[in-house]
Amino acid sequence: RSCPVKYRDLPVRSQLAVTVWQIREGRSETPLGGAVLPLFSKKGHLKTGRRKVRLWLGKEADVSEDSSTPGKLGQEESGSLERAERAL
């Protein structure tokens, strides 16, 4: 099934918001974590391929302009994650 919106029609500032939910029978849903990712680069190109995303534990994805849940990993976080992955 295709999306009714075409990439070319999206504003350059479009974002993808992801929240991972914990759902247990008989209990309320709780967010495990969330992140917001820009869909386009600063030059306006659609970002493609795999990406490692920072998930903000216990928070829903915040889509405000100055998001409190940016998905981009910082330099230090990215390096630490790569070292941990190699150790596994």
C-alpha positions in Angstrom: 0.0 0.0 0.0 1.4 3.4 -0.9 1.5 6.6 1.0 -0.9 9.3 -0.3 1.8 11.9 0.1 4.8 12.0 -2.3 8.3 12.9 -1.0 8.6 15.7 -3.4 5.5 17.4 -1.8 6.9 17.3 1.7 8.5 20.4 3.3 12.3 20.3 3.7 11.7 20.5 7.5 9.7 17.3 7.6 10.5 14.9 10.5 9.7 11.3 11.4 8.6 10.8 15.0 9.0 7.4 16.5 7.8 6.3 19.9 8.3 2.7 21.2 5.4 1.7 23.5 5.2 -0.9 26.2 1.8 -2.6 26.1 0.8 -5.0 28.8 -2.6 -6.6 29.1 -4.7 -4.9 31.8 -2.3 -2.0 32.2 -2.0 1.4 30.6 0.4 1.9 27.8 3.8 3.5 28.7 6.4 5.0 26.4 9.7 3.1 26.4 11.4 5.8 24.5 11.1 8.2 21.5 13.1 10.0 18.9 12.6 12.5 16.1 14.6 12.2 12.8 14.7 14.8 10.0 13.7 13.3 6.7 15.9 15.7 4.6 19.5 16.9 4.8 20.4 20.5 5.2 20.8 20.6 1.4 17.2 19.3 1.0 18.1 15.8 -0.1 16.1 12.8 1.2 18.0 10.9 3.8 18.2 7.2 3.0 19.8 4.1 4.3 20.4 2.7 7.8 20.8 5.0 10.8 21.6 4.5 14.4 19.1 6.5 16.5 19.2 7.7 20.0 16.1 6.7 21.9 15.2 8.9 24.8 14.1 6.5 27.5 10.6 7.1 29.0 9.7 9.9 26.6 7.4 10.1 23.7 8.8 11.6 20.5 8.7 15.4 20.7 8.0 17.0 17.3 8.4 20.6 18.4 11.0 22.7 16.5 13.5 22.6 19.4 12.8 18.9 20.1 13.7 17.4 23.4 14.1 13.9 21.7 16.5 14.4 18.7 17.4 11.0 17.2 20.8 12.0 16.0 23.7 10.6 18.0 26.4 13.0 19.2 30.0 12.4 18.3 30.9 10.9 21.7 27.8 8.7 21.8 28.4 7.4 18.2 32.0 6.5 19.1 31.0 4.7 22.3 28.3 2.8 20.5 30.7 1.6 17.7 33.2 0.4 20.3 30.5 -1.5 22.2 29.2 -3.1 18.9 32.8 -4.2 18.0 33.2 -5.8 21.4 30.1 -7.9 20.9 
